Amino acid sequence: MLPTKPLDCERLREPGEARMLRRTLCVLAVIYLSAIGLTLSAFVGWLVIACLTVKALRARYLAEAIEIGPDQLPHVHRLVEACAARLGEPAPRLFISYDPGNWPVYTVPLPDPAILLNAAWVKMLEEEELSFFIYHELAHGKLGHRRYLNPVNVLENVGALSWLLTTPLEIMRYCLRPWSRLADFSADRIALACLDGRLEVAAGALVKVTAGDEMYDKVDARAFLAQSRRLQESWLLTLFEVCTAKLGAARRLSKLAAFADEPALQIALGHAAEPRKISWIRWLVPERAAANS
């Protein structure tokens, strides 16, 4: 049974994510307008190429993947609709394939969102575990990430079409990597909140997809959670994540475990009250404040 309490998703963002995005956009503006001398018309041209590539990806889904719907794996279709309703987002189209590309799950926007999911996950994961990844993708839309993640998703997954997207979008892709890492952490935080903070569900989902379809039923989520709690913060690990654009499952779970202990999650779920703001006037001059009241 999925929880139904409304969430304030903005409050659940990974700290520093919005600031990192603003800095990245400023850097891109300087690069495009100063270093490259890119004109507005040229930039629009590159965006048109990106949109055409997205349309090509969508055509690929229809040709190579299976679209989920009321008559095709209806239980998964109902799960997607329930997750979308939980976040107040329109339900995306969902495709499954045993060969989804470089990433096992990702969203392609424009003109409407479509999620491509590894078909093995539908077999391996319980309903709530699968919802963790669906919530993650929907959270990107809720937080406004898609307009910036679009070139990243396209460039990482277009394969033979990637030659169409040359220097300007490649620059955007690499500049966005530090921010996209934080955006993924933000989406994970919202996914955990949508699961009512049940860390064991997220642990089960992440450990199973890491083990794969041959070992998923032999791994222990609690042991994996304990492993993730032992993972230490390291600037070298952060640098590796930025350079490779990959987040390990234990790393994601480590961040979620730390987030689960934060008051922000308990407040968002309604399990704790908002901290009271101190009135410095009343604290410093209680008599005058009492007279004025």
C-alpha positions in Angstrom: 0.0 0.0 0.0 1.6 3.3 -1.1 1.5 6.2 1.3 -0.7 9.2 0.4 0.6 12.1 2.5 1.5 15.1 0.2 5.2 16.0 0.1 6.9 19.3 0.0 9.5 18.1 -2.5 11.5 21.4 -2.6 12.5 20.9 1.0 13.8 17.5 0.3 16.4 18.6 -2.3 20.0 17.5 -1.7 21.8 20.4 0.0 23.7 22.5 -2.6 21.9 21.1 -5.6 20.2 24.4 -6.7 23.3 26.4 -6.0 25.4 24.0 -8.1 22.9 24.3 -11.0 23.0 28.1 -11.0 26.8 28.0 -11.1 26.9 25.5 -13.9 24.4 27.5 -16.0 26.6 30.6 -15.5 29.7 28.7 -16.6 27.9 27.4 -19.7 26.7 30.9 -20.6 30.3 32.2 -20.3 31.7 29.2 -22.4 29.0 29.5 -25.1 29.0 33.3 -25.4 32.6 34.1 -24.8 34.9 31.2 -25.5 33.0 29.7 -28.4 31.1 32.8 -29.5 28.0 30.8 -30.0 25.1 32.8 -31.4 21.5 32.3 -30.3 20.5 30.9 -33.7 23.3 28.3 -33.6 22.3 27.2 -30.1 18.7 26.8 -31.2 20.0 24.7 -34.1 21.8 22.4 -31.6 18.6 22.1 -29.5 16.6 21.2 -32.7 19.1 18.4 -33.3 18.7 17.2 -29.7 14.9 17.2 -30.1 15.2 15.1 -33.3 17.4 12.7 -31.5 14.9 12.3 -28.7 12.3 11.5 -31.3 14.6 8.9 -32.8 15.0 7.4 -29.3 11.2 7.3 -28.9 10.9 5.5 -32.3 13.5 3.0 -31.0 11.4 2.3 -27.9 8.4 1.5 -30.1 10.5 -0.7 -32.3 12.6 -2.5 -29.8 10.9 -2.3 -26.3 7.5 -3.3 -24.9 5.2 -0.5 -23.8 3.4 -1.1 -20.5 -0.3 -0.3 -20.4 -3.7 -1.6 -19.2 -3.4 -4.7 -21.4 0.4 -5.2 -21.0 1.6 -6.0 -17.5 -1.4 -4.1 -16.0 0.0 -4.4 -12.4 3.0 -2.4 -13.4 0.9 0.1 -15.2 -1.3 0.6 -12.1 1.9 1.0 -10.0 3.2 3.8 -12.3 -0.1 5.6 -12.1 -0.2 5.4 -8.3 3.4 6.7 -8.1 2.6 9.6 -10.4 -0.5 10.5 -8.4 1.5 10.4 -5.2 3.7 13.1 -6.5 1.0 15.0 -8.4 2.8 14.4 -11.8 1.2 13.1 -15.0 1.8 9.4 -15.5 4.6 8.8 -17.9 4.7 6.2 -20.6 6.8 3.2 -19.5 8.8 0.8 -21.8 10.7 -2.3 -20.7 13.5 -4.0 -22.5 16.3 -6.4 -21.7 18.7 -4.0 -23.5 17.7 -0.5 -22.3 21.1 1.1 -23.2 23.9 2.4 -21.1 21.6 3.0 -18.1 19.1 0.4 -16.7 16.5 3.1 -16.2 16.2 6.6 -17.4 13.6 9.2 -18.6 13.5 10.9 -22.0 11.4 14.0 -21.9 9.9 16.0 -24.9 7.1 16.2 -25.6 5.9 14.0 -22.8 8.1 11.8 -20.4 8.8 8.2 -21.2 10.7 5.9 -18.9 12.7 3.0 -20.2 13.3 0.2 -17.7 15.3 -3.0 -17.6 12.8 -5.8 -18.0 14.6 -8.0 -15.5 13.8 -5.5 -12.8 10.1 -6.2 -13.2 10.8 -9.9 -12.4 13.3 -9.3 -9.6 11.7 -6.5 -7.6 8.7 -6.5 -5.3 6.1 -3.8 -6.1 7.4 -1.3 -3.5 11.0 -1.9 -4.5 10.2 -1.2 -8.1 8.3 1.9 -7.0 11.5 3.3 -5.5 13.0 3.6 -9.0 9.8 4.9 -10.5 9.6 7.6 -7.8 13.2 8.5 -8.5 12.4 9.2 -12.2 9.2 11.1 -11.4 11.1 13.2 -8.8 13.3 14.5 -11.6 10.3 15.9 -13.2 8.8 17.2 -10.0 12.0 19.1 -9.2 12.4 20.5 -12.8 15.5 18.5 -13.6 14.4 17.1 -16.9 15.1 20.2 -19.0 18.8 19.9 -17.9 19.1 16.2 -17.8 17.7 15.9 -21.3 21.1 16.3 -23.1 22.8 14.0 -20.6 20.2 11.2 -21.2 20.4 11.7 -24.9 24.2 11.8 -25.2 24.6 8.8 -22.9 22.2 6.6 -24.8 21.9 7.6 -28.4 24.6 5.2 -29.6 25.1 5.5 -33.3 23.2 8.8 -33.4 25.7 10.5 -31.1 27.8 11.9 -33.9 24.9 14.3 -34.6 25.4 16.0 -31.3 28.8 17.7 -31.5 30.8 20.1 -29.4 28.1 22.5 -27.8 26.0 19.7 -26.3 29.1 17.7 -25.3 30.3 20.7 -23.3 26.9 20.9 -21.6 27.0 17.2 -20.9 30.3 17.4 -19.0 29.6 20.7 -17.3 26.3 19.3 -15.9 27.9 16.2 -14.4 28.6 17.7 -10.9 25.1 18.9 -10.7 23.4 15.8 -12.1 25.1 13.8 -9.3 23.4 16.0 -6.7 20.1 15.9 -8.7 20.2 12.1 -8.5 20.7 12.3 -4.7 17.7 14.7 -4.5 15.5 12.3 -6.5 16.6 9.4 -4.2 15.6 11.5 -1.2 12.1 12.1 -2.6 11.7 8.4 -3.5 12.6 7.5 0.1 10.1 10.0 1.4 7.4 8.6 -0.9 8.1 5.2 0.7 7.4 6.7 4.1 11.1 6.6 5.0 11.4 2.8 4.8 15.1 2.4 4.2 14.8 -1.3 4.0 12.7 -1.0 0.8 15.3 1.1 -0.9 18.1 -1.2 0.3 16.2 -4.2 -1.1 15.7 -2.5 -4.4 19.4 -1.4 -4.8 20.9 -4.6 -3.6 18.8 -6.7 -6.0 19.6 -4.7 -9.1 23.3 -4.7 -8.2 23.3 -8.5 -7.8 21.5 -9.1 -11.1 18.8 -11.5 -12.2 20.9 -14.6 -11.2 21.8 -13.7 -7.7 19.0 -11.2 -6.6 17.2 -13.8 -4.5 20.4 -14.8 -2.6 21.6 -11.4 -1.3 20.6 -9.8 2.0 19.3 -6.2 2.1 20.2 -5.7 5.8 23.8 -6.7 5.2 24.0 -4.4 2.2 22.6 -1.6 4.4 25.2 -2.2 7.0 27.9 -2.1 4.3 26.6 1.2 3.0 26.7 2.7 6.5 30.5 1.9 6.7 31.2 3.8 3.5 33.2 6.9 4.2 32.9 10.2 2.5 35.9 10.8 0.2 36.8 13.6 -2.2 38.4 10.9 -4.5 35.0 9.0 -4.6 33.2 12.2 -5.4 35.7 13.0 -8.2 35.2 9.5 -9.6 31.4 9.9 -9.5 31.7 13.2 -11.3 34.2 12.0 -14.0 32.3 8.7 -14.7 28.7 10.0 -14.2 28.0 6.8 -12.2 26.7 6.4 -8.7 27.3 3.1 -7.0 24.3 1.4 -5.2 26.2 1.3 -1.9 27.0 5.0 -2.3 23.3 5.9 -3.0 22.2 3.8 0.0 24.8 5.5 2.2 23.4 8.9 1.4 19.9 7.7 2.0 20.8 6.2 5.3 22.3 9.6 6.4 19.2 11.4 5.1 16.9 9.0 7.0 18.4 10.3 10.3 17.8 13.9 9.4 14.9 15.9 10.9 14.0 17.1 7.4 12.6 13.7 6.5 10.6 13.3 9.7 9.2 16.7 9.3 8.2 16.1 5.6 6.5 12.8 6.6 4.6 14.5 9.5 6.4 12.5 12.1 8.0 15.6 13.7 6.9 19.1 14.2 8.5 22.1 12.5 11.2 23.7 14.8 9.9 26.9 16.4 11.5 30.1 15.3 13.0 32.1 18.2 11.8 35.7 18.5 15.0 37.5 19.4 13.0 40.6 20.6 11.1 38.4 23.1 14.3 36.7 24.2 16.3 39.9 24.7 13.6 42.2 26.0 10.8 40.1 27.4 9.2 42.9 29.3 8.8 45.2 26.3 7.6 42.4 24.2 5.0 41.5 26.7 3.9 45.1 27.0 3.5 45.4 23.2 1.4 42.2 23.1 
